[in-house]
Amino acid sequence: MDKNKYPIGVFEMPQMITQEQITTYIKELWQFPYLLEEAVAECPPNILNLTYREDGWTIAQIVHHLADVNMNSFIRCKLALTEENPIVKLYEETLWATISEARDFYIASSLYIINGVHWRWYNLLKSLSPQDFEKTYRNPQSGQTVSIKQEIVKSVWHGKHHLAHIKLAKEIGIVSRIL
């Protein structure tokens, strides 16, 4: 396993997710925007252009990607709550990261999005009953059914995964040739 690609390890869904764990995951989702802002605080463009490995995303691309993926995760939770096991729309995250706006050094807009989405997501999740966390959506590509509780477990891991990438990029300091 490439330690730079998966600095916290490859994601593994727990077999069982308790209500106590769900409460912890919700708190971690709440804290994520603050941890991200701390990780990128006072990063000038030359730092935002750093990556954690050859052909990896820059810090700026990671921040924009996190805005994209968190919006999608929040929407998937809302779809699962309001529809019966809906099929969700997938997107090509790798291609999204190459669009010019996703390579821009101005990351404040994505930080605002993440902050807003997490505020709404946190308030939504706090209001759910234990049964609501069992509601699901379907991935059209794999056919897999994903519950809201699984979505938040995956989202917490994903945030930690990319925070570790940002830390690595600041330590290793490989200048990206992507931009």
C-alpha positions in Angstrom: 0.0 0.0 0.0 1.3 3.5 -0.9 1.6 5.2 2.4 1.4 8.7 0.7 -1.7 7.8 -1.2 -3.4 6.3 1.9 -1.7 7.9 4.9 -4.4 6.8 7.4 -4.9 3.4 5.6 -7.5 2.2 3.2 -11.2 2.8 4.2 -12.9 -0.2 5.8 -16.6 0.0 6.7 -17.2 -1.3 10.2 -19.4 -4.4 10.4 -21.5 -2.8 13.1 -22.1 0.9 13.8 -23.7 1.7 17.2 -25.7 4.8 18.1 -22.8 5.8 20.4 -20.4 5.7 17.4 -22.9 7.6 15.3 -22.9 10.4 17.9 -19.1 10.5 17.8 -19.1 10.6 14.0 -21.5 13.5 14.0 -19.2 15.4 16.3 -16.3 14.7 14.0 -18.3 16.0 11.0 -19.0 19.1 13.0 -15.3 19.6 13.8 -14.0 19.0 10.3 -14.4 22.5 8.9 -12.3 23.9 11.8 -9.6 21.3 11.3 -9.5 22.0 7.6 -9.3 25.7 8.1 -6.5 25.2 10.6 -4.6 23.0 8.2 -4.7 25.6 5.4 -4.4 28.7 7.5 -2.1 31.3 6.0 -1.1 29.0 3.1 0.1 31.3 0.2 -0.3 30.1 -3.4 3.1 28.5 -3.5 2.1 26.3 -0.6 -1.4 25.6 -2.1 0.4 24.3 -5.2 2.2 21.6 -3.2 1.1 17.9 -3.4 1.8 14.9 -1.2 3.0 12.6 -4.0 3.9 12.7 -7.7 0.7 13.1 -9.7 -1.3 13.8 -6.6 -3.7 16.6 -6.1 -2.5 20.0 -4.8 -3.7 21.3 -1.5 -6.0 23.7 -3.4 -7.5 20.8 -5.4 -8.0 18.8 -2.2 -9.9 21.7 -0.6 -12.1 22.2 -3.7 -12.7 18.4 -3.9 -13.8 18.3 -0.2 -16.4 21.0 -1.0 -17.7 18.9 -3.9 -17.8 15.6 -2.1 -19.3 17.0 1.1 -22.1 18.6 -0.8 -22.8 15.3 -2.5 -22.7 13.4 0.8 -25.1 15.8 2.4 -27.5 15.6 -0.5 -27.3 11.7 -0.5 -28.4 11.8 3.2 -31.3 14.1 2.3 -32.3 11.9 -0.6 -32.2 8.8 1.6 -34.4 10.5 4.1 -37.0 11.7 1.6 -37.1 8.9 -1.0 -37.3 5.1 -0.8 -33.8 3.8 -1.5 -33.1 6.3 -4.3 -30.4 5.8 -6.9 -27.9 8.6 -6.5 -26.1 10.4 -9.3 -22.4 9.7 -9.4 -19.7 12.1 -10.7 -16.2 11.8 -11.9 -14.3 13.3 -9.0 -11.0 13.0 -10.7 -12.2 14.9 -13.7 -13.9 17.5 -11.5 -10.5 18.1 -9.9 -9.0 19.1 -13.2 -11.6 21.7 -14.1 -10.1 25.2 -13.9 -12.1 26.4 -10.9 -10.9 23.3 -8.9 -7.3 24.2 -9.6 -7.7 27.8 -8.5 -5.6 29.0 -5.5 -8.6 31.0 -4.1 -9.9 28.3 -1.7 -12.0 30.6 0.5 -15.2 29.9 -1.5 -14.8 26.1 -0.9 -14.0 26.7 2.8 -17.3 28.7 3.0 -19.2 25.9 1.2 -17.7 23.2 3.6 -18.5 25.3 6.6 -22.1 25.8 5.5 -22.7 22.3 4.4 -21.3 20.9 7.6 -23.5 23.3 9.7 -26.6 22.1 7.9 -25.5 18.4 7.9 -24.7 18.5 11.6 -28.1 20.0 12.4 -29.9 17.5 10.2 -28.1 14.5 11.7 -28.7 15.7 15.3 -32.4 15.7 14.5 -32.6 12.1 13.2 -34.0 9.1 15.1 -32.0 5.9 15.3 -34.3 4.4 12.5 -33.5 7.3 10.2 -29.8 6.4 10.2 -30.9 3.0 8.6 -32.4 4.7 5.6 -30.5 4.1 2.4 -29.6 5.1 -1.1 -28.3 3.0 -4.0 -25.0 3.4 -5.9 -25.9 2.9 -9.6 -22.5 1.7 -10.5 -22.0 -1.0 -7.9 -25.6 -1.6 -7.0 -24.6 -1.3 -3.4 -27.1 0.0 -0.8 -25.6 2.6 1.6 -27.2 3.7 4.8 -27.0 7.2 6.2 -24.9 5.9 9.1 -22.5 4.3 6.6 -22.4 7.5 4.6 -21.3 9.5 7.6 -18.7 6.9 8.6 -17.2 7.1 5.1 -17.4 10.9 5.2 -15.5 11.2 8.5 -12.8 8.8 7.1 -12.6 10.8 3.9 -12.0 14.1 5.7 -9.3 12.6 7.9 -7.7 11.0 4.7 -7.4 14.4 3.0 -6.3 16.2 6.1 -3.4 13.8 6.2 -2.7 14.5 2.5 -2.6 18.3 3.3 -0.2 17.6 6.2 2.0 15.4 4.0 2.0 18.0 1.2 3.2 20.7 3.6 5.9 18.4 4.9 7.1 16.8 1.7 6.5 19.8 -0.5 6.4 18.4 -4.0 5.5 21.2 -6.4 2.7 20.1 -8.7 3.0 20.1 -12.4 -0.8 19.8 -12.7 -1.4 23.5 -12.6 
